[in-house]
């Protein structure tokens, strides 16, 4: 695997952080698991605008913030704010 210099320098720390992901994501909230622009249906307009989250085969039980963190890269790629700007809005 060809890793960049920063990743090679921090690989041990990244592996240590990654090893705790399961405990960090354990919770009691039903999450969509795959929130992206093509899985959100917007209906109506103005104050009557409603959103529906569709296509839920990746639904899971996790922590309340899971979907917003998983959605952040997609929002940025679709022209929205970057993760550091998006996450505080949640």
HTML snippet that shows the backbone in 3Dmol.js (N, CA, C, O; Angstrom):
<script src="https://3Dmol.org/build/3Dmol-min.js"></script>
<div id="view" style="width:600px;height:400px;position:relative"></div>
<script>
const pdb = `
ATOM      1  N   UNK A   1       0.853  -1.174   0.000  1.00  0.00           N
ATOM      2  CA  UNK A   1       0.000   0.000   0.000  1.00  0.00           C
ATOM      3  C   UNK A   1       0.902   1.240   0.000  1.00  0.00           C
ATOM      4  O   UNK A   1       1.845   1.322   0.787  1.00  0.00           O
ATOM      5  N   UNK A   2       0.616   2.188  -0.868  1.00  0.00           N
ATOM      6  CA  UNK A   2       1.409   3.405  -0.984  1.00  0.00           C
ATOM      7  C   UNK A   2       0.771   4.508  -0.134  1.00  0.00           C
ATOM      8  O   UNK A   2      -0.233   5.101  -0.527  1.00  0.00           O
ATOM      9  N   UNK A   3       1.360   4.773   1.028  1.00  0.00           N
ATOM     10  CA  UNK A   3       0.817   5.784   1.938  1.00  0.00           C
ATOM     11  C   UNK A   3       1.641   7.060   1.850  1.00  0.00           C
ATOM     12  O   UNK A   3       2.853   7.021   1.639  1.00  0.00           O
ATOM     13  N   UNK A   4       0.962   8.194   2.015  1.00  0.00           N
ATOM     14  CA  UNK A   4       1.686   9.463   2.007  1.00  0.00           C
ATOM     15  C   UNK A   4       2.516   9.592   3.285  1.00  0.00           C
ATOM     16  O   UNK A   4       2.339   8.828   4.234  1.00  0.00           O
ATOM     17  N   UNK A   5       3.419  10.565   3.293  1.00  0.00           N
ATOM     18  CA  UNK A   5       4.358  10.739   4.398  1.00  0.00           C
ATOM     19  C   UNK A   5       3.654  10.970   5.735  1.00  0.00           C
ATOM     20  O   UNK A   5       4.027  10.364   6.739  1.00  0.00           O
ATOM     21  N   UNK A   6       2.635  11.844   5.761  1.00  0.00           N
ATOM     22  CA  UNK A   6       1.910  12.128   6.998  1.00  0.00           C
ATOM     23  C   UNK A   6       1.292  10.859   7.564  1.00  0.00           C
ATOM     24  O   UNK A   6       1.391  10.594   8.762  1.00  0.00           O
ATOM     25  N   UNK A   7       0.653  10.071   6.696  1.00  0.00           N
ATOM     26  CA  UNK A   7       0.007   8.839   7.153  1.00  0.00           C
ATOM     27  C   UNK A   7       1.038   7.858   7.685  1.00  0.00           C
ATOM     28  O   UNK A   7       0.814   7.233   8.722  1.00  0.00           O
ATOM     29  N   UNK A   8       2.160   7.711   6.999  1.00  0.00           N
ATOM     30  CA  UNK A   8       3.218   6.799   7.479  1.00  0.00           C
ATOM     31  C   UNK A   8       3.736   7.234   8.844  1.00  0.00           C
ATOM     32  O   UNK A   8       3.989   6.398   9.712  1.00  0.00           O
ATOM     33  N   UNK A   9       3.892   8.542   9.033  1.00  0.00           N
ATOM     34  CA  UNK A   9       4.396   9.048  10.317  1.00  0.00           C
ATOM     35  C   UNK A   9       3.405   8.816  11.454  1.00  0.00           C
ATOM     36  O   UNK A   9       3.812   8.626  12.600  1.00  0.00           O
ATOM     37  N   UNK A  10       2.133   8.831  11.152  1.00  0.00           N
ATOM     38  CA  UNK A  10       1.099   8.747  12.186  1.00  0.00           C
ATOM     39  C   UNK A  10       0.338   7.419  12.187  1.00  0.00           C
ATOM     40  O   UNK A  10      -0.690   7.293  12.853  1.00  0.00           O
ATOM     41  N   UNK A  11       0.835   6.441  11.451  1.00  0.00           N
ATOM     42  CA  UNK A  11       0.105   5.184  11.287  1.00  0.00           C
ATOM     43  C   UNK A  11      -0.171   4.479  12.608  1.00  0.00           C
ATOM     44  O   UNK A  11      -1.277   3.981  12.817  1.00  0.00           O
ATOM     45  N   UNK A  12       0.800   4.427  13.494  1.00  0.00           N
ATOM     46  CA  UNK A  12       0.596   3.751  14.780  1.00  0.00           C
ATOM     47  C   UNK A  12      -0.511   4.441  15.583  1.00  0.00           C
ATOM     48  O   UNK A  12      -1.371   3.773  16.157  1.00  0.00           O
ATOM     49  N   UNK A  13      -0.490   5.760  15.621  1.00  0.00           N
ATOM     50  CA  UNK A  13      -1.527   6.511  16.349  1.00  0.00           C
ATOM     51  C   UNK A  13      -2.898   6.332  15.689  1.00  0.00           C
ATOM     52  O   UNK A  13      -3.900   6.159  16.382  1.00  0.00           O
ATOM     53  N   UNK A  14      -2.944   6.373  14.362  1.00  0.00           N
ATOM     54  CA  UNK A  14      -4.212   6.181  13.650  1.00  0.00           C
ATOM     55  C   UNK A  14      -4.789   4.794  13.925  1.00  0.00           C
ATOM     56  O   UNK A  14      -5.997   4.651  14.115  1.00  0.00           O
ATOM     57  N   UNK A  15      -3.937   3.778  13.947  1.00  0.00           N
ATOM     58  CA  UNK A  15      -4.402   2.420  14.242  1.00  0.00           C
ATOM     59  C   UNK A  15      -4.938   2.333  15.662  1.00  0.00           C
ATOM     60  O   UNK A  15      -5.947   1.671  15.905  1.00  0.00           O
ATOM     61  N   UNK A  16      -4.273   2.995  16.601  1.00  0.00           N
ATOM     62  CA  UNK A  16      -4.735   2.996  17.997  1.00  0.00           C
ATOM     63  C   UNK A  16      -6.109   3.670  18.108  1.00  0.00           C
ATOM     64  O   UNK A  16      -6.996   3.172  18.801  1.00  0.00           O
ATOM     65  N   UNK A  17      -6.277   4.800  17.422  1.00  0.00           N
ATOM     66  CA  UNK A  17      -7.562   5.512  17.434  1.00  0.00           C
ATOM     67  C   UNK A  17      -8.651   4.655  16.793  1.00  0.00           C
ATOM     68  O   UNK A  17      -9.757   4.543  17.321  1.00  0.00           O
ATOM     69  N   UNK A  18      -8.325   4.057  15.655  1.00  0.00           N
ATOM     70  CA  UNK A  18      -9.309   3.253  14.925  1.00  0.00           C
ATOM     71  C   UNK A  18      -9.760   2.041  15.724  1.00  0.00           C
ATOM     72  O   UNK A  18     -10.902   1.604  15.584  1.00  0.00           O
ATOM     73  N   UNK A  19      -8.894   1.493  16.550  1.00  0.00           N
ATOM     74  CA  UNK A  19      -9.231   0.285  17.293  1.00  0.00           C
ATOM     75  C   UNK A  19     -10.380   0.518  18.280  1.00  0.00           C
ATOM     76  O   UNK A  19     -11.002  -0.441  18.737  1.00  0.00           O
ATOM     77  N   UNK A  20     -10.664   1.775  18.610  1.00  0.00           N
ATOM     78  CA  UNK A  20     -11.743   2.073  19.551  1.00  0.00           C
ATOM     79  C   UNK A  20     -13.040   2.498  18.894  1.00  0.00           C
ATOM     80  O   UNK A  20     -13.949   2.962  19.583  1.00  0.00           O
ATOM     81  N   UNK A  21     -13.154   2.352  17.570  1.00  0.00           N
ATOM     82  CA  UNK A  21     -14.344   2.859  16.876  1.00  0.00           C
ATOM     83  C   UNK A  21     -15.617   2.162  17.341  1.00  0.00           C
ATOM     84  O   UNK A  21     -16.654   2.810  17.482  1.00  0.00           O
ATOM     85  N   UNK A  22     -15.561   0.874  17.577  1.00  0.00           N
ATOM     86  CA  UNK A  22     -16.784   0.151  17.928  1.00  0.00           C
ATOM     87  C   UNK A  22     -17.363   0.630  19.260  1.00  0.00           C
ATOM     88  O   UNK A  22     -18.573   0.825  19.373  1.00  0.00           O
ATOM     89  N   UNK A  23     -16.524   0.816  20.248  1.00  0.00           N
ATOM     90  CA  UNK A  23     -16.989   1.318  21.540  1.00  0.00           C
ATOM     91  C   UNK A  23     -17.508   2.741  21.407  1.00  0.00           C
ATOM     92  O   UNK A  23     -18.501   3.101  22.040  1.00  0.00           O
ATOM     93  N   UNK A  24     -16.843   3.558  20.584  1.00  0.00           N
ATOM     94  CA  UNK A  24     -17.269   4.949  20.404  1.00  0.00           C
ATOM     95  C   UNK A  24     -18.599   5.058  19.680  1.00  0.00           C
ATOM     96  O   UNK A  24     -19.316   6.043  19.857  1.00  0.00           O
ATOM     97  N   UNK A  25     -18.945   4.062  18.865  1.00  0.00           N
ATOM     98  CA  UNK A  25     -20.185   4.113  18.075  1.00  0.00           C
ATOM     99  C   UNK A  25     -21.321   3.314  18.704  1.00  0.00           C
ATOM    100  O   UNK A  25     -22.381   3.176  18.094  1.00  0.00           O
ATOM    101  N   UNK A  26     -21.126   2.786  19.908  1.00  0.00           N
ATOM    102  CA  UNK A  26     -22.168   2.001  20.569  1.00  0.00           C
ATOM    103  C   UNK A  26     -23.198   2.936  21.194  1.00  0.00           C
ATOM    104  O   UNK A  26     -22.847   3.821  21.974  1.00  0.00           O
ATOM    105  N   UNK A  27     -24.452   2.743  20.854  1.00  0.00           N
ATOM    106  CA  UNK A  27     -25.510   3.580  21.399  1.00  0.00           C
ATOM    107  C   UNK A  27     -26.866   2.929  21.215  1.00  0.00           C
ATOM    108  O   UNK A  27     -26.962   1.743  20.899  1.00  0.00           O
ATOM    109  N   UNK A  28     -27.916   3.718  21.416  1.00  0.00           N
ATOM    110  CA  UNK A  28     -29.276   3.193  21.349  1.00  0.00           C
ATOM    111  C   UNK A  28     -30.139   3.975  20.355  1.00  0.00           C
ATOM    112  O   UNK A  28     -31.364   3.970  20.473  1.00  0.00           O
ATOM    113  N   UNK A  29     -29.518   4.646  19.379  1.00  0.00           N
ATOM    114  CA  UNK A  29     -30.245   5.468  18.416  1.00  0.00           C
ATOM    115  C   UNK A  29     -30.315   4.753  17.069  1.00  0.00           C
ATOM    116  O   UNK A  29     -29.306   4.238  16.589  1.00  0.00           O
ATOM    117  N   UNK A  30     -31.494   4.718  16.461  1.00  0.00           N
ATOM    118  CA  UNK A  30     -31.636   4.161  15.126  1.00  0.00           C
ATOM    119  C   UNK A  30     -31.100   5.179  14.130  1.00  0.00           C
ATOM    120  O   UNK A  30     -31.593   6.305  14.064  1.00  0.00           O
ATOM    121  N   UNK A  31     -30.106   4.796  13.366  1.00  0.00           N
ATOM    122  CA  UNK A  31     -29.497   5.678  12.378  1.00  0.00           C
ATOM    123  C   UNK A  31     -29.759   5.154  10.975  1.00  0.00           C
ATOM    124  O   UNK A  31     -29.947   3.952  10.784  1.00  0.00           O
ATOM    125  N   UNK A  32     -29.771   6.030  10.013  1.00  0.00           N
ATOM    126  CA  UNK A  32     -29.968   5.670   8.611  1.00  0.00           C
ATOM    127  C   UNK A  32     -28.784   4.843   8.109  1.00  0.00           C
ATOM    128  O   UNK A  32     -28.970   3.800   7.483  1.00  0.00           O
ATOM    129  N   UNK A  33     -27.579   5.310   8.385  1.00  0.00           N
ATOM    130  CA  UNK A  33     -26.385   4.585   8.008  1.00  0.00           C
ATOM    131  C   UNK A  33     -25.816   4.923   6.641  1.00  0.00           C
ATOM    132  O   UNK A  33     -24.695   4.520   6.331  1.00  0.00           O
ATOM    133  N   UNK A  34     -26.558   5.652   5.811  1.00  0.00           N
ATOM    134  CA  UNK A  34     -26.082   5.979   4.461  1.00  0.00           C
ATOM    135  C   UNK A  34     -26.725   7.274   3.976  1.00  0.00           C
ATOM    136  O   UNK A  34     -27.260   7.324   2.868  1.00  0.00           O
ATOM    137  N   UNK A  35     -26.675   8.320   4.797  1.00  0.00           N
ATOM    138  CA  UNK A  35     -27.295   9.591   4.429  1.00  0.00           C
ATOM    139  C   UNK A  35     -26.408  10.303   3.410  1.00  0.00           C
ATOM    140  O   UNK A  35     -25.260  10.646   3.694  1.00  0.00           O
ATOM    141  N   UNK A  36     -26.959  10.514   2.229  1.00  0.00           N
ATOM    142  CA  UNK A  36     -26.319  11.262   1.146  1.00  0.00           C
ATOM    143  C   UNK A  36     -27.444  12.007   0.436  1.00  0.00           C
ATOM    144  O   UNK A  36     -28.622  11.745   0.679  1.00  0.00           O
ATOM    145  N   UNK A  37     -27.079  12.924  -0.429  1.00  0.00           N
ATOM    146  CA  UNK A  37     -28.073  13.705  -1.151  1.00  0.00           C
ATOM    147  C   UNK A  37     -29.071  12.852  -1.918  1.00  0.00           C
ATOM    148  O   UNK A  37     -30.245  13.212  -2.007  1.00  0.00           O
ATOM    149  N   UNK A  38     -28.629  11.733  -2.473  1.00  0.00           N
ATOM    150  CA  UNK A  38     -29.544  10.894  -3.251  1.00  0.00           C
ATOM    151  C   UNK A  38     -30.412   9.985  -2.384  1.00  0.00           C
ATOM    152  O   UNK A  38     -31.222   9.221  -2.909  1.00  0.00           O
ATOM    153  N   UNK A  39     -30.251  10.061  -1.063  1.00  0.00           N
ATOM    154  CA  UNK A  39     -31.104   9.309  -0.138  1.00  0.00           C
ATOM    155  C   UNK A  39     -32.018  10.230   0.675  1.00  0.00           C
ATOM    156  O   UNK A  39     -32.635   9.804   1.652  1.00  0.00           O
ATOM    157  N   UNK A  40     -32.095  11.492   0.261  1.00  0.00           N
ATOM    158  CA  UNK A  40     -32.967  12.453   0.933  1.00  0.00           C
ATOM    159  C   UNK A  40     -33.973  12.982  -0.086  1.00  0.00           C
ATOM    160  O   UNK A  40     -33.589  13.500  -1.135  1.00  0.00           O
ATOM    161  N   UNK A  41     -35.239  12.852   0.222  1.00  0.00           N
ATOM    162  CA  UNK A  41     -36.314  13.329  -0.638  1.00  0.00           C
ATOM    163  C   UNK A  41     -36.903  14.586  -0.005  1.00  0.00           C
ATOM    164  O   UNK A  41     -37.391  14.538   1.124  1.00  0.00           O
ATOM    165  N   UNK A  42     -36.861  15.704  -0.718  1.00  0.00           N
ATOM    166  CA  UNK A  42     -37.430  16.961  -0.222  1.00  0.00           C
ATOM    167  C   UNK A  42     -38.791  17.175  -0.867  1.00  0.00           C
ATOM    168  O   UNK A  42     -38.933  17.070  -2.086  1.00  0.00           O
ATOM    169  N   UNK A  43     -39.792  17.474  -0.045  1.00  0.00           N
ATOM    170  CA  UNK A  43     -41.162  17.649  -0.516  1.00  0.00           C
ATOM    171  C   UNK A  43     -41.711  18.957   0.038  1.00  0.00           C
ATOM    172  O   UNK A  43     -41.535  19.256   1.219  1.00  0.00           O
ATOM    173  N   UNK A  44     -42.372  19.731  -0.806  1.00  0.00           N
ATOM    174  CA  UNK A  44     -42.978  20.982  -0.365  1.00  0.00           C
ATOM    175  C   UNK A  44     -42.049  22.155  -0.590  1.00  0.00           C
ATOM    176  O   UNK A  44     -41.051  22.053  -1.304  1.00  0.00           O
ATOM    177  N   UNK A  45     -42.395  23.273   0.031  1.00  0.00           N
ATOM    178  CA  UNK A  45     -41.601  24.493  -0.115  1.00  0.00           C
ATOM    179  C   UNK A  45     -41.793  25.373   1.111  1.00  0.00           C
ATOM    180  O   UNK A  45     -42.752  25.211   1.865  1.00  0.00           O
ATOM    181  N   UNK A  46     -40.866  26.307   1.297  1.00  0.00           N
ATOM    182  CA  UNK A  46     -40.974  27.267   2.395  1.00  0.00           C
ATOM    183  C   UNK A  46     -41.096  26.591   3.739  1.00  0.00           C
ATOM    184  O   UNK A  46     -40.376  25.635   4.028  1.00  0.00           O
ATOM    185  N   UNK A  47     -42.009  27.085   4.569  1.00  0.00           N
ATOM    186  CA  UNK A  47     -42.180  26.521   5.914  1.00  0.00           C
ATOM    187  C   UNK A  47     -42.816  25.134   5.874  1.00  0.00           C
ATOM    188  O   UNK A  47     -42.838  24.433   6.886  1.00  0.00           O
ATOM    189  N   UNK A  48     -43.333  24.735   4.710  1.00  0.00           N
ATOM    190  CA  UNK A  48     -43.919  23.408   4.561  1.00  0.00           C
ATOM    191  C   UNK A  48     -42.954  22.374   4.011  1.00  0.00           C
ATOM    192  O   UNK A  48     -43.349  21.244   3.725  1.00  0.00           O
ATOM    193  N   UNK A  49     -41.684  22.756   3.862  1.00  0.00           N
ATOM    194  CA  UNK A  49     -40.683  21.831   3.333  1.00  0.00           C
ATOM    195  C   UNK A  49     -40.457  20.699   4.318  1.00  0.00           C
ATOM    196  O   UNK A  49     -40.243  20.928   5.509  1.00  0.00           O
ATOM    197  N   UNK A  50     -40.507  19.485   3.812  1.00  0.00           N
ATOM    198  CA  UNK A  50     -40.279  18.294   4.639  1.00  0.00           C
ATOM    199  C   UNK A  50     -39.200  17.454   3.986  1.00  0.00           C
ATOM    200  O   UNK A  50     -39.061  17.456   2.763  1.00  0.00           O
ATOM    201  N   UNK A  51     -38.445  16.746   4.784  1.00  0.00           N
ATOM    202  CA  UNK A  51     -37.427  15.843   4.246  1.00  0.00           C
ATOM    203  C   UNK A  51     -37.738  14.415   4.685  1.00  0.00           C
ATOM    204  O   UNK A  51     -38.171  14.166   5.810  1.00  0.00           O
ATOM    205  N   UNK A  52     -37.505  13.502   3.772  1.00  0.00           N
ATOM    206  CA  UNK A  52     -37.696  12.083   4.024  1.00  0.00           C
ATOM    207  C   UNK A  52     -36.402  11.368   3.678  1.00  0.00           C
ATOM    208  O   UNK A  52     -35.821  11.592   2.616  1.00  0.00           O
ATOM    209  N   UNK A  53     -35.961  10.518   4.568  1.00  0.00           N
ATOM    210  CA  UNK A  53     -34.745   9.751   4.337  1.00  0.00           C
ATOM    211  C   UNK A  53     -35.153   8.392   3.792  1.00  0.00           C
ATOM    212  O   UNK A  53     -35.889   7.650   4.442  1.00  0.00           O
ATOM    213  N   UNK A  54     -34.677   8.072   2.605  1.00  0.00           N
ATOM    214  CA  UNK A  54     -35.080   6.848   1.916  1.00  0.00           C
ATOM    215  C   UNK A  54     -33.886   5.918   1.747  1.00  0.00           C
ATOM    216  O   UNK A  54     -32.748   6.297   2.023  1.00  0.00           O
ATOM    217  N   UNK A  55     -34.155   4.694   1.289  1.00  0.00           N
ATOM    218  CA  UNK A  55     -33.116   3.710   0.990  1.00  0.00           C
ATOM    219  C   UNK A  55     -32.322   3.385   2.243  1.00  0.00           C
ATOM    220  O   UNK A  55     -31.180   3.818   2.393  1.00  0.00           O
ATOM    221  N   UNK A  56     -32.932   2.618   3.146  1.00  0.00           N
ATOM    222  CA  UNK A  56     -32.347   2.386   4.471  1.00  0.00           C
ATOM    223  C   UNK A  56     -31.762   0.990   4.706  1.00  0.00           C
ATOM    224  O   UNK A  56     -31.848   0.512   5.837  1.00  0.00           O
ATOM    225  N   UNK A  57     -31.181   0.311   3.731  1.00  0.00           N
ATOM    226  CA  UNK A  57     -30.650  -1.033   4.027  1.00  0.00           C
ATOM    227  C   UNK A  57     -29.455  -1.010   4.977  1.00  0.00           C
ATOM    228  O   UNK A  57     -29.098  -2.048   5.536  1.00  0.00           O
ATOM    229  N   UNK A  58     -28.832   0.147   5.169  1.00  0.00           N
ATOM    230  CA  UNK A  58     -27.680   0.247   6.064  1.00  0.00           C
ATOM    231  C   UNK A  58     -28.076   0.734   7.458  1.00  0.00           C
ATOM    232  O   UNK A  58     -27.207   1.089   8.255  1.00  0.00           O
ATOM    233  N   UNK A  59     -29.368   0.754   7.761  1.00  0.00           N
ATOM    234  CA  UNK A  59     -29.829   1.218   9.076  1.00  0.00           C
ATOM    235  C   UNK A  59     -29.126   0.426  10.183  1.00  0.00           C
ATOM    236  O   UNK A  59     -28.864  -0.769  10.045  1.00  0.00           O
ATOM    237  N   UNK A  60     -28.829   1.122  11.282  1.00  0.00           N
ATOM    238  CA  UNK A  60     -28.120   0.489  12.379  1.00  0.00           C
ATOM    239  C   UNK A  60     -28.465   1.202  13.684  1.00  0.00           C
ATOM    240  O   UNK A  60     -28.995   2.313  13.679  1.00  0.00           O
ATOM    241  N   UNK A  61     -28.163   0.557  14.777  1.00  0.00           N
ATOM    242  CA  UNK A  61     -28.338   1.150  16.095  1.00  0.00           C
ATOM    243  C   UNK A  61     -26.963   1.649  16.528  1.00  0.00           C
ATOM    244  O   UNK A  61     -25.998   0.884  16.562  1.00  0.00           O
ATOM    245  N   UNK A  62     -26.881   2.934  16.858  1.00  0.00           N
ATOM    246  CA  UNK A  62     -25.591   3.553  17.143  1.00  0.00           C
ATOM    247  C   UNK A  62     -25.776   4.797  18.008  1.00  0.00           C
ATOM    248  O   UNK A  62     -26.786   4.916  18.702  1.00  0.00           O
ATOM    249  N   UNK A  63     -24.833   5.709  17.979  1.00  0.00           N
ATOM    250  CA  UNK A  63     -24.898   6.950  18.745  1.00  0.00           C
ATOM    251  C   UNK A  63     -25.664   8.018  17.960  1.00  0.00           C
ATOM    252  O   UNK A  63     -25.726   7.940  16.732  1.00  0.00           O
ATOM    253  N   UNK A  64     -26.249   9.010  18.635  1.00  0.00           N
ATOM    254  CA  UNK A  64     -27.085  10.012  17.955  1.00  0.00           C
ATOM    255  C   UNK A  64     -26.361  10.812  16.864  1.00  0.00           C
ATOM    256  O   UNK A  64     -27.003  11.267  15.916  1.00  0.00           O
ATOM    257  N   UNK A  65     -25.062  10.990  16.976  1.00  0.00           N
ATOM    258  CA  UNK A  65     -24.326  11.825  16.025  1.00  0.00           C
ATOM    259  C   UNK A  65     -23.785  11.055  14.827  1.00  0.00           C
ATOM    260  O   UNK A  65     -23.139  11.652  13.966  1.00  0.00           O
ATOM    261  N   UNK A  66     -24.026   9.766  14.744  1.00  0.00           N
ATOM    262  CA  UNK A  66     -23.449   8.912  13.700  1.00  0.00           C
ATOM    263  C   UNK A  66     -23.779   9.398  12.286  1.00  0.00           C
ATOM    264  O   UNK A  66     -22.873   9.562  11.469  1.00  0.00           O
ATOM    265  N   UNK A  67     -25.055   9.629  11.987  1.00  0.00           N
ATOM    266  CA  UNK A  67     -25.444  10.005  10.622  1.00  0.00           C
ATOM    267  C   UNK A  67     -24.835  11.329  10.183  1.00  0.00           C
ATOM    268  O   UNK A  67     -24.409  11.452   9.035  1.00  0.00           O
ATOM    269  N   UNK A  68     -24.781  12.312  11.056  1.00  0.00           N
ATOM    270  CA  UNK A  68     -24.232  13.615  10.656  1.00  0.00           C
ATOM    271  C   UNK A  68     -22.738  13.494  10.353  1.00  0.00           C
ATOM    272  O   UNK A  68     -22.249  14.124   9.415  1.00  0.00           O
ATOM    273  N   UNK A  69     -22.015  12.701  11.127  1.00  0.00           N
ATOM    274  CA  UNK A  69     -20.582  12.514  10.873  1.00  0.00           C
ATOM    275  C   UNK A  69     -20.370  11.753   9.567  1.00  0.00           C
ATOM    276  O   UNK A  69     -19.496  12.108   8.776  1.00  0.00           O
ATOM    277  N   UNK A  70     -21.158  10.719   9.340  1.00  0.00           N
ATOM    278  CA  UNK A  70     -21.023   9.932   8.113  1.00  0.00           C
ATOM    279  C   UNK A  70     -21.461  10.719   6.877  1.00  0.00           C
ATOM    280  O   UNK A  70     -20.963  10.472   5.779  1.00  0.00           O
ATOM    281  N   UNK A  71     -22.381  11.656   7.046  1.00  0.00           N
ATOM    282  CA  UNK A  71     -22.894  12.444   5.936  1.00  0.00           C
ATOM    283  C   UNK A  71     -21.966  13.600   5.572  1.00  0.00           C
ATOM    284  O   UNK A  71     -22.009  14.077   4.438  1.00  0.00           O
ATOM    285  N   UNK A  72     -21.137  14.061   6.492  1.00  0.00           N
ATOM    286  CA  UNK A  72     -20.325  15.265   6.294  1.00  0.00           C
ATOM    287  C   UNK A  72     -19.464  15.248   5.024  1.00  0.00           C
ATOM    288  O   UNK A  72     -19.449  16.251   4.312  1.00  0.00           O
ATOM    289  N   UNK A  73     -18.752  14.169   4.706  1.00  0.00           N
ATOM    290  CA  UNK A  73     -17.968  14.185   3.468  1.00  0.00           C
ATOM    291  C   UNK A  73     -18.841  14.339   2.220  1.00  0.00           C
ATOM    292  O   UNK A  73     -18.456  15.030   1.278  1.00  0.00           O
ATOM    293  N   UNK A  74     -20.001  13.705   2.209  1.00  0.00           N
ATOM    294  CA  UNK A  74     -20.912  13.801   1.062  1.00  0.00           C
ATOM    295  C   UNK A  74     -21.412  15.228   0.882  1.00  0.00           C
ATOM    296  O   UNK A  74     -21.504  15.721  -0.243  1.00  0.00           O
ATOM    297  N   UNK A  75     -21.732  15.885   1.978  1.00  0.00           N
ATOM    298  CA  UNK A  75     -22.196  17.279   1.909  1.00  0.00           C
ATOM    299  C   UNK A  75     -21.114  18.150   1.281  1.00  0.00           C
ATOM    300  O   UNK A  75     -21.406  18.970   0.410  1.00  0.00           O
ATOM    301  N   UNK A  76     -19.870  17.978   1.716  1.00  0.00           N
ATOM    302  CA  UNK A  76     -18.767  18.769   1.171  1.00  0.00           C
ATOM    303  C   UNK A  76     -18.559  18.477  -0.315  1.00  0.00           C
ATOM    304  O   UNK A  76     -18.343  19.396  -1.104  1.00  0.00           O
ATOM    305  N   UNK A  77     -18.623  17.207  -0.696  1.00  0.00           N
ATOM    306  CA  UNK A  77     -18.435  16.836  -2.100  1.00  0.00           C
ATOM    307  C   UNK A  77     -19.541  17.374  -3.004  1.00  0.00           C
ATOM    308  O   UNK A  77     -19.335  17.571  -4.201  1.00  0.00           O
ATOM    309  N   UNK A  78     -20.716  17.610  -2.419  1.00  0.00           N
ATOM    310  CA  UNK A  78     -21.844  18.126  -3.196  1.00  0.00           C
ATOM    311  C   UNK A  78     -21.920  19.651  -3.148  1.00  0.00           C
ATOM    312  O   UNK A  78     -22.919  20.235  -3.567  1.00  0.00           O
ATOM    313  N   UNK A  79     -20.858  20.306  -2.635  1.00  0.00           N
ATOM    314  CA  UNK A  79     -20.798  21.760  -2.644  1.00  0.00           C
ATOM    315  C   UNK A  79     -21.235  22.449  -1.370  1.00  0.00           C
ATOM    316  O   UNK A  79     -21.287  23.677  -1.316  1.00  0.00           O
ATOM    317  N   UNK A  80     -21.551  21.673  -0.340  1.00  0.00           N
ATOM    318  CA  UNK A  80     -21.964  22.249   0.935  1.00  0.00           C
ATOM    319  C   UNK A  80     -20.765  22.569   1.805  1.00  0.00           C
ATOM    320  O   UNK A  80     -19.621  22.486   1.357  1.00  0.00           O
ATOM    321  N   UNK A  81     -21.029  22.936   3.052  1.00  0.00           N
ATOM    322  CA  UNK A  81     -19.926  23.268   3.955  1.00  0.00           C
ATOM    323  C   UNK A  81     -19.075  22.036   4.272  1.00  0.00           C
ATOM    324  O   UNK A  81     -19.541  20.899   4.205  1.00  0.00           O
ATOM    325  N   UNK A  82     -17.825  22.298   4.616  1.00  0.00           N
ATOM    326  CA  UNK A  82     -16.931  21.213   5.011  1.00  0.00           C
ATOM    327  C   UNK A  82     -17.319  20.663   6.370  1.00  0.00           C
ATOM    328  O   UNK A  82     -18.083  21.297   7.097  1.00  0.00           O
ATOM    329  N   UNK A  83     -16.804  19.488   6.726  1.00  0.00           N
ATOM    330  CA  UNK A  83     -17.159  18.862   7.998  1.00  0.00           C
ATOM    331  C   UNK A  83     -16.959  19.762   9.209  1.00  0.00           C
ATOM    332  O   UNK A  83     -17.798  19.765  10.110  1.00  0.00           O
ATOM    333  N   UNK A  84     -15.872  20.526   9.256  1.00  0.00           N
ATOM    334  CA  UNK A  84     -15.630  21.380  10.433  1.00  0.00           C
ATOM    335  C   UNK A  84     -16.645  22.501  10.558  1.00  0.00           C
ATOM    336  O   UNK A  84     -16.860  23.019  11.655  1.00  0.00           O
ATOM    337  N   UNK A  85     -17.281  22.890   9.443  1.00  0.00           N
ATOM    338  CA  UNK A  85     -18.348  23.899   9.488  1.00  0.00           C
ATOM    339  C   UNK A  85     -19.720  23.273   9.682  1.00  0.00           C
ATOM    340  O   UNK A  85     -20.591  23.864  10.321  1.00  0.00           O
ATOM    341  N   UNK A  86     -19.916  22.074   9.132  1.00  0.00           N
ATOM    342  CA  UNK A  86     -21.206  21.393   9.208  1.00  0.00           C
ATOM    343  C   UNK A  86     -21.502  20.835  10.595  1.00  0.00           C
ATOM    344  O   UNK A  86     -22.606  21.013  11.110  1.00  0.00           O
ATOM    345  N   UNK A  87     -20.542  20.172  11.195  1.00  0.00           N
ATOM    346  CA  UNK A  87     -20.797  19.462  12.457  1.00  0.00           C
ATOM    347  C   UNK A  87     -21.294  20.373  13.580  1.00  0.00           C
ATOM    348  O   UNK A  87     -22.178  19.956  14.328  1.00  0.00           O
ATOM    349  N   UNK A  88     -20.779  21.586  13.737  1.00  0.00           N
ATOM    350  CA  UNK A  88     -21.313  22.462  14.804  1.00  0.00           C
ATOM    351  C   UNK A  88     -22.771  22.867  14.566  1.00  0.00           C
ATOM    352  O   UNK A  88     -23.447  23.289  15.504  1.00  0.00           O
ATOM    353  N   UNK A  89     -23.261  22.748  13.347  1.00  0.00           N
ATOM    354  CA  UNK A  89     -24.661  23.124  13.065  1.00  0.00           C
ATOM    355  C   UNK A  89     -25.646  22.075  13.547  1.00  0.00           C
ATOM    356  O   UNK A  89     -26.837  22.355  13.678  1.00  0.00           O
ATOM    357  N   UNK A  90     -25.166  20.881  13.810  1.00  0.00           N
ATOM    358  CA  UNK A  90     -26.043  19.766  14.202  1.00  0.00           C
ATOM    359  C   UNK A  90     -26.488  19.926  15.644  1.00  0.00           C
ATOM    360  O   UNK A  90     -27.230  19.089  16.158  1.00  0.00           O
TER     361      UNK A  90
END
`;
const viewer = $3Dmol.createViewer("view");
viewer.addModel(pdb, "pdb");
viewer.setStyle({}, {cartoon: {color: "spectrum"}});
viewer.zoomTo();
viewer.render();
</script>
